[in-house]
């Protein structure tokens, strides 16, 4: 399997929503309190779930430099960490909800960034 295919496939490891949110939060400098809260670096708790909240997903994408590309039936979220030479993209099929697919693609890309920080 080539590099792009491994990245798209999550390098062979499927993640639960919880694992994705924890890694995405790590990438954004947050700590998740399952299921819908996160702790900011200053210790304050906020409601946070970019899998269900458009605003949280957009803020996550902006903070991490994730670029979503929305096509007819899929969303692609591109990510890169130039300092470590890693990057790739995550694809999500729209099915019946292109908004949910776009949020999930962003969170999956953020989780890959968080995984690179481990």
C-alpha positions as CSV (number, residue, x, y, z in Angstrom):
1,X,0.0,0.0,0.0
2,X,1.4,3.4,-0.9
3,X,1.8,6.3,1.6
4,X,-1.4,8.1,0.5
5,X,-3.5,4.9,0.8
6,X,-2.1,4.2,4.3
7,X,-2.9,7.7,5.5
8,X,-6.4,7.6,4.0
9,X,-7.0,4.2,5.7
10,X,-5.7,5.6,9.0
11,X,-2.6,3.4,8.7
12,X,-4.7,0.3,9.3
13,X,-6.2,1.4,12.6
14,X,-9.9,2.3,12.9
15,X,-10.6,4.8,15.7
16,X,-13.7,5.2,17.9
17,X,-15.3,8.6,18.1
18,X,-13.8,8.9,21.6
19,X,-10.3,8.1,20.4
20,X,-10.7,10.6,17.5
21,X,-12.0,13.3,19.8
22,X,-9.2,12.8,22.3
23,X,-6.5,12.9,19.6
24,X,-8.1,15.9,17.9
25,X,-8.3,17.7,21.3
26,X,-4.6,16.9,21.9
27,X,-3.7,18.5,18.6
28,X,-5.7,21.6,19.5
29,X,-4.2,21.9,23.0
30,X,-7.3,20.7,24.8
31,X,-8.2,17.7,27.0
32,X,-11.5,16.0,26.5
33,X,-14.0,15.3,29.2
34,X,-16.2,12.7,27.5
35,X,-18.5,13.1,25.8
36,X,-19.2,16.9,25.1
37,X,-16.7,18.9,27.1
38,X,-13.0,19.8,26.9
39,X,-10.6,21.6,29.3
40,X,-8.7,24.6,28.0
41,X,-5.0,25.0,28.8
42,X,-6.0,27.6,31.5
43,X,-8.2,24.9,33.2
44,X,-11.6,26.2,32.2
45,X,-14.2,23.7,30.9
46,X,-16.1,24.3,27.7
47,X,-18.7,22.4,25.7
48,X,-16.8,20.9,22.8
49,X,-17.7,18.3,20.2
50,X,-16.6,19.0,16.7
51,X,-18.3,15.8,15.5
52,X,-21.7,17.3,16.2
53,X,-21.0,21.1,16.3
54,X,-20.2,23.0,13.1
55,X,-18.6,25.9,14.9
56,X,-16.3,23.5,16.9
57,X,-15.3,21.7,13.7
58,X,-14.5,25.0,11.9
59,X,-12.5,26.4,14.8
60,X,-10.6,23.1,14.9
61,X,-9.9,23.2,11.2
62,X,-8.7,26.8,11.4
63,X,-6.5,26.3,14.4
64,X,-4.8,23.3,12.9
65,X,-4.6,24.5,9.3
66,X,-6.9,21.7,8.0
67,X,-8.3,22.4,4.6
68,X,-11.7,20.8,3.8
69,X,-12.6,20.3,0.1
70,X,-16.3,19.6,-0.4
71,X,-17.3,17.7,-3.5
72,X,-20.5,16.2,-4.8
73,X,-20.5,13.1,-2.7
74,X,-17.4,13.3,-0.5
75,X,-15.5,15.7,1.7
76,X,-11.7,15.6,1.8
77,X,-9.8,17.2,4.7
78,X,-6.1,17.9,4.0
79,X,-3.6,18.2,6.8
80,X,0.1,18.8,7.1
81,X,2.8,19.1,9.7
82,X,5.7,20.5,7.8
83,X,8.1,20.4,10.8
84,X,7.9,16.6,10.9
85,X,7.3,16.0,7.2
86,X,3.9,14.4,7.7
87,X,0.6,15.1,6.0
88,X,-2.3,13.6,4.1
89,X,-6.0,13.7,3.7
90,X,-9.1,12.0,5.1
91,X,-12.2,11.3,3.1
92,X,-15.8,11.0,4.2
93,X,-18.7,10.0,2.1
94,X,-21.7,12.4,2.4
95,X,-24.4,9.8,2.5
96,X,-27.4,11.8,3.6
97,X,-25.5,14.5,5.5
98,X,-22.7,16.4,3.9
99,X,-22.4,18.6,7.1
100,X,-21.7,15.6,9.3
101,X,-19.3,14.2,6.8
102,X,-17.4,17.4,6.6
103,X,-17.2,17.6,10.4
104,X,-16.0,14.0,10.6
105,X,-13.4,14.5,7.9
106,X,-12.0,17.5,9.9
107,X,-11.9,15.6,13.2
108,X,-10.2,12.6,11.5
109,X,-7.6,14.9,10.1
110,X,-7.1,16.6,13.5
111,X,-6.8,13.1,15.1
112,X,-4.0,12.3,12.7
113,X,-2.2,15.4,13.7
114,X,-2.7,14.5,17.4
115,X,-1.4,11.0,16.7
116,X,1.8,12.6,15.2
117,X,2.3,14.3,18.6
118,X,2.4,11.1,20.5
